[in-house]
Amino acid sequence: MAPHHYAIFSAQYLPSMGGVELFSDNLARELVHEGHQVSVVASARKGAPAREDRDGFQVVRLPAAQLLDGRLPVTLKDAAYRRIWGRLLDEDVDRVLVNTRFYPHSLEGLRFAAEKGAPAVMLEHGSAHLSFGIPAADAVVKRWEHLVTARVRAARPVFAGVSLAACSWLEHFGIKTDVVINNAIDAAAFRDGSSGRDFRAELGIAPDAFMACFVGRFVAEKGPLAVLDAARLLPEVSFVMAGAGPEEDHIRAVADYLPNVSLLGRLGREDVSALFGCANCFVSPTRSEGMATVLLEAGAWGCLPVICPVGGVADVLGDSGWGEICGASADEVTAAIARLAVLPAEERARRSAAFRERVETGFTWAHTAAQLDAAYPCA
């Protein structure tokens, strides 16, 4: 593979934590490992430097206002922006990757590609409209997505999806593509990075008790309330929930009346790894994902999923039957957890090993880098 200089546009980047941020960071590291140059271009955040070097690649942050608590960074085209933009244009970038379709920052990435005369890949990370759980706000967001997507289409990038479902979602906007550039994980490194915390011992959960965990933001679309309903109906199962967000006060109030529920707050990645190493199943009644990093993290430990058929599920699980694919309602989530809980331990172990092997061998960053390379014209 000939060496290239990639510019990866990501509206947010570390230390902001999220699936796209981790995707951009890990892909950049893999590309550098394979001999390429990489510049990650993100939006500025308070306390983050305008430019920094990270393990062989540079991170450049364009001035931006962080609206909606950071969910909508809007580029500020001031004097600092013009200086940074000029320096970027002076670099020998010959390939551009734009993560996500609906940010003003994404349009900046496509404009950069046009000014450099470099091919651009637009990578879709979602499988449904953005949602704030407020009908009036969601209607505005849908309109915004369609307006921005019209401008994205006009730039004529190569469209790709982070999963089969992400590719299908693009059809909602009249975009057809079968190009998949999967999310991935270094499964061994994720396990090795575990903090080693024994959550069963800390929380008084017996070694042979069936333990289900939820890891995600406490927002309606991630389904934490369905998990609490399942806990109420399955008192023999121990539920551990890690996360924070707008629904946190409500969740804590309900959990106070459920002795089989433990709340851990937001965990760092090392503790998330340890949690998956302790749990029997990972519960994710989420309504929308492009390809959830947390599903791959669960798979790195063989922690069997109870999950809705969102983005990434078909790619990872197919029709394997390792976990339980269910609807987002409390009744369906409860029934799916119950089916796993009553399985013989030997059968759970067999499924766990198969799930772990699938993630460890099928979703590596080297494979993702190869998919990215093949997406560009004349690759």
C-alpha positions in Angstrom: 0.0 0.0 0.0 1.5 3.3 -1.1 1.9 5.9 1.7 -0.6 8.7 1.9 -1.2 11.8 4.0 -4.7 11.6 5.5 -6.7 14.4 6.9 -9.4 13.0 9.3 -12.1 15.5 10.1 -13.9 14.7 13.3 -16.2 17.4 14.8 -15.1 16.3 18.3 -11.9 14.6 19.5 -10.3 13.5 22.7 -10.5 14.4 25.5 -14.2 14.5 24.5 -15.3 10.9 24.8 -17.6 9.2 22.3 -17.6 6.6 19.6 -16.6 8.9 16.8 -13.7 10.4 18.9 -12.4 6.9 19.7 -12.8 5.8 16.0 -10.8 8.8 14.8 -8.0 8.2 17.3 -7.6 4.5 16.8 -7.8 4.7 13.0 -5.2 7.5 13.0 -2.9 5.3 15.1 -3.3 2.3 12.7 -2.7 4.5 9.7 0.6 5.8 11.2 1.6 2.2 12.1 1.2 1.3 8.5 3.5 4.1 7.3 1.0 6.9 6.5 0.9 10.5 7.7 -2.2 11.7 9.5 -3.6 15.0 10.5 -6.8 14.9 12.7 -8.8 18.1 12.3 -11.3 18.7 15.1 -13.2 21.6 16.6 -11.7 23.6 19.5 -12.7 22.8 23.0 -11.9 24.8 26.2 -8.5 23.8 27.6 -7.4 21.9 24.5 -4.4 23.2 22.5 -4.9 24.5 19.0 -2.3 22.0 17.8 -0.7 18.9 19.4 1.4 15.9 18.5 0.1 12.5 19.5 2.1 9.4 18.9 3.1 10.1 15.3 0.3 12.3 14.1 -0.9 15.8 14.6 -4.2 17.1 16.0 -5.4 20.5 14.8 -8.4 22.2 16.2 -10.4 24.8 14.3 -12.0 27.6 16.4 -15.6 26.8 17.3 -18.5 27.6 19.5 -19.7 24.5 21.4 -23.4 24.7 21.3 -26.0 22.4 22.9 -23.5 21.3 25.5 -21.0 20.3 22.9 -23.4 18.4 20.6 -23.2 21.1 17.9 -19.8 22.7 17.4 -20.1 25.6 15.0 -16.9 26.7 13.3 -15.8 30.3 14.0 -14.0 31.8 10.9 -11.9 34.3 12.7 -8.3 35.3 12.2 -7.0 32.2 14.1 -9.1 30.0 11.9 -7.6 31.6 8.7 -4.1 31.0 10.0 -4.8 27.4 10.9 -6.6 26.8 7.6 -3.7 28.2 5.6 -1.2 26.0 7.4 -3.4 23.0 6.7 -3.6 23.8 3.0 0.2 24.0 2.9 0.4 20.3 3.9 0.7 17.5 1.4 -2.6 15.9 2.2 -3.9 13.6 -0.6 -6.8 11.9 1.1 -9.6 13.3 3.3 -11.9 11.3 5.6 -14.9 13.2 7.0 -16.6 11.5 10.0 -20.3 12.2 10.3 -22.5 14.0 7.9 -24.5 16.7 9.8 -22.0 19.1 11.4 -20.8 22.4 10.0 -17.3 20.9 10.7 -18.1 18.2 8.2 -18.7 20.8 5.5 -15.3 22.2 6.4 -13.8 18.9 5.7 -15.4 18.7 2.3 -14.3 22.3 1.5 -10.8 21.4 2.5 -10.8 18.4 0.1 -12.1 20.6 -2.7 -9.4 23.2 -2.2 -6.7 20.5 -2.0 -8.1 18.6 -5.0 -8.0 15.5 -2.8 -10.6 12.7 -2.9 -13.0 12.7 0.2 -14.8 9.9 1.9 -17.9 10.8 4.0 -18.4 8.2 6.7 -21.8 7.8 8.2 -21.8 6.9 11.9 -25.6 6.8 12.5 -28.6 4.8 11.6 -31.4 7.2 12.6 -32.0 10.9 13.0 -30.4 12.7 16.0 -32.8 12.9 18.9 -33.1 15.1 22.0 -36.2 13.4 23.2 -38.2 16.6 22.7 -40.6 16.5 19.7 -40.3 20.1 18.8 -36.5 20.0 19.0 -36.3 16.8 17.1 -38.4 18.2 14.2 -35.9 21.1 13.9 -33.0 18.6 14.0 -34.5 16.5 11.2 -34.9 19.6 9.1 -31.3 20.6 9.8 -30.0 17.2 8.9 -31.7 17.2 5.5 -30.4 20.7 4.8 -26.8 19.9 5.7 -27.0 16.6 3.8 -28.1 18.4 0.6 -24.9 20.4 0.8 -22.8 17.3 1.5 -24.3 15.6 -1.5 -23.4 18.6 -3.7 -19.7 18.0 -2.8 -19.9 14.5 -4.3 -17.7 12.6 -1.8 -17.5 8.8 -1.7 -20.2 7.8 0.8 -19.6 5.0 3.2 -21.2 3.6 6.4 -19.6 2.4 9.5 -22.0 -0.6 9.4 -24.5 -2.2 7.1 -27.3 -0.3 8.9 -25.5 3.0 8.4 -25.3 2.4 4.7 -29.1 1.6 4.7 -29.8 4.8 6.7 -28.1 6.9 4.0 -30.9 5.8 1.6 -33.3 8.0 3.7 -31.4 10.9 2.2 -31.4 9.5 -1.3 -27.8 8.3 -1.0 -27.0 4.7 -2.1 -23.7 3.0 -1.1 -22.5 -0.4 -0.3 -19.1 0.8 1.0 -18.6 -0.2 4.6 -15.7 1.0 6.8 -16.4 -0.8 10.1 -15.8 0.4 13.6 -13.1 -1.8 15.2 -11.3 -2.6 18.4 -7.9 -3.8 19.6 -9.6 -6.5 21.8 -6.4 -7.7 23.5 -5.4 -4.1 24.4 -8.8 -3.4 25.7 -8.7 -6.4 28.0 -5.1 -5.7 29.0 -6.1 -2.1 29.9 -8.7 -3.3 32.4 -8.4 -1.6 35.9 -8.8 -5.1 37.4 -11.6 -4.0 39.7 -13.8 -6.8 40.9 -17.2 -5.3 40.7 -18.9 -8.4 42.0 -16.9 -8.2 45.2 -17.4 -4.5 45.5 -21.1 -4.7 45.1 -21.7 -7.9 47.0 -22.8 -10.0 43.9 -22.1 -13.7 44.3 -19.6 -15.3 41.8 -22.3 -17.6 40.5 -25.1 -15.0 40.3 -26.2 -13.9 36.8 -25.0 -10.3 36.4 -26.3 -8.0 33.6 -24.7 -4.6 32.9 -25.7 -1.4 31.1 -23.0 1.0 29.9 -24.0 4.2 28.2 -25.4 7.7 28.5 -28.5 8.1 30.7 -30.7 9.4 27.9 -34.0 8.1 26.8 -32.8 6.8 23.4 -30.2 4.5 25.0 -33.0 2.7 26.9 -31.9 2.8 30.6 -35.5 3.0 31.8 -36.2 -0.3 30.1 -33.3 -1.8 31.9 -34.8 -0.7 35.2 -38.1 -2.2 34.3 -36.4 -5.5 33.5 -34.7 -5.3 36.9 -38.0 -4.9 38.6 -39.3 -8.0 36.8 -36.2 -10.1 37.3 -35.3 -9.8 41.0 -33.0 -12.8 40.8 -30.7 -11.1 38.3 -28.1 -8.5 39.5 -28.1 -5.3 37.4 -25.1 -2.9 37.3 -25.5 0.4 35.4 -22.6 2.6 34.4 -23.3 6.0 33.0 -24.5 9.6 33.5 -26.7 12.0 31.7 -30.0 14.0 31.8 -32.1 11.0 33.1 -29.7 10.4 36.0 -31.8 11.8 38.8 -34.8 9.9 37.6 -32.8 6.7 37.3 -31.4 7.1 40.8 -34.8 7.7 42.3 -36.1 4.4 40.7 -33.0 2.4 41.5 -33.3 3.3 45.2 -36.4 1.0 45.3 -34.7 -1.9 43.5 -32.2 -3.9 45.7 -30.8 -5.8 42.7 -29.7 -2.6 40.9 -26.3 -0.9 41.5 -25.4 2.5 39.9 -21.7 3.2 39.3 -21.8 6.6 37.6 -19.7 7.3 34.6 -16.7 5.0 34.3 -13.4 5.4 32.6 -12.5 2.9 29.8 -10.3 0.9 32.2 -13.2 0.4 34.5 -15.6 -0.4 31.7 -13.2 -3.1 30.6 -13.2 -4.5 34.1 -17.0 -4.4 34.3 -17.4 -6.4 31.1 -14.9 -8.9 32.5 -17.2 -9.4 35.5 -20.7 -9.5 33.8 -22.5 -12.3 32.1 -24.4 -10.1 29.7 -24.5 -6.6 28.3 -27.9 -5.0 28.0 -28.4 -2.3 25.3 -32.0 -1.3 24.5 -30.7 1.6 22.4 -32.9 2.9 19.5 -30.1 4.1 17.2 -26.4 3.4 16.7 -24.1 3.5 13.7 -21.9 0.8 15.1 -21.6 1.0 18.8 -18.1 0.8 20.2 -19.5 -0.6 23.4 -20.8 -3.7 21.6 -17.2 -4.4 20.4 -16.0 -3.7 23.9 -18.4 -6.3 25.3 -17.3 -8.7 22.6 -13.7 -8.3 23.6 -14.6 -10.0 26.8 -17.3 -12.3 25.4 -20.0 -10.5 27.5 -23.2 -11.7 25.7 -25.4 -8.9 24.3 -29.0 -8.3 24.8 -29.4 -5.6 22.1 -31.9 -4.0 19.7 -31.2 -4.6 15.9 -29.4 -1.3 15.5 -26.3 -0.5 13.5 -23.4 -3.0 13.8 -25.5 -5.8 15.2 -26.0 -7.5 11.9 -22.3 -7.0 11.1 -21.1 -8.5 14.4 -23.7 -11.0 15.3 -25.4 -11.9 12.0 -27.7 -14.9 12.7 -25.2 -16.5 15.1 -27.6 -16.7 18.1 -24.8 -15.9 20.5 -26.7 -13.1 22.2 -30.3 -12.0 22.2 -31.6 -9.5 19.6 -34.8 -7.9 20.8 -37.1 -4.9 20.7 -36.6 -1.8 22.9 -39.7 -2.4 25.1 -39.3 -3.4 28.7 -41.2 -6.7 28.1 -38.9 -7.7 25.2 -35.7 -6.7 27.1 -36.9 -8.7 30.2 -37.7 -11.8 28.2 -34.3 -11.7 26.4 -32.3 -11.4 29.6 -34.3 -14.2 31.2 -33.5 -16.5 28.3 -29.8 -15.9 28.8 -30.0 -16.3 32.5 -31.6 -19.7 32.4 -29.1 -21.1 29.9 -26.7 -23.8 31.3 -23.3 -22.3 32.2 -21.6 -24.5 29.6 -23.8 -23.1 26.8 -23.2 -19.5 27.9 -19.5 -20.2 27.9 -19.6 -21.6 24.4 -21.5 -18.6 23.1 -19.2 -16.2 24.9 -16.1 -17.8 23.4 -17.5 -17.6 19.9 -18.6 -14.0 20.3 -15.2 -13.0 21.6 -13.4 -14.7 18.7 -15.6 -13.0 16.2 -14.8 -9.6 17.5 -11.2 -10.3 18.1 -10.5 -11.5 14.5 -13.2 -9.8 12.4 -13.1 -6.2 13.7 -9.4 -5.2 13.8 -8.1 -1.7 13.0 -5.9 -3.2 10.2 -9.1 -4.4 8.5 -10.7 -1.0 8.9 -7.7 0.7 7.4 -7.8 -1.7 4.4 -11.5 -0.9 3.9 -10.7 2.8 4.0 -8.0 2.4 1.5 -10.3 0.5 -0.9 -12.9 3.2 -0.7 -10.9 5.8 -2.5 -10.9 6.0 -6.3 -8.1 4.1 -7.9 -7.1 2.6 -4.6 
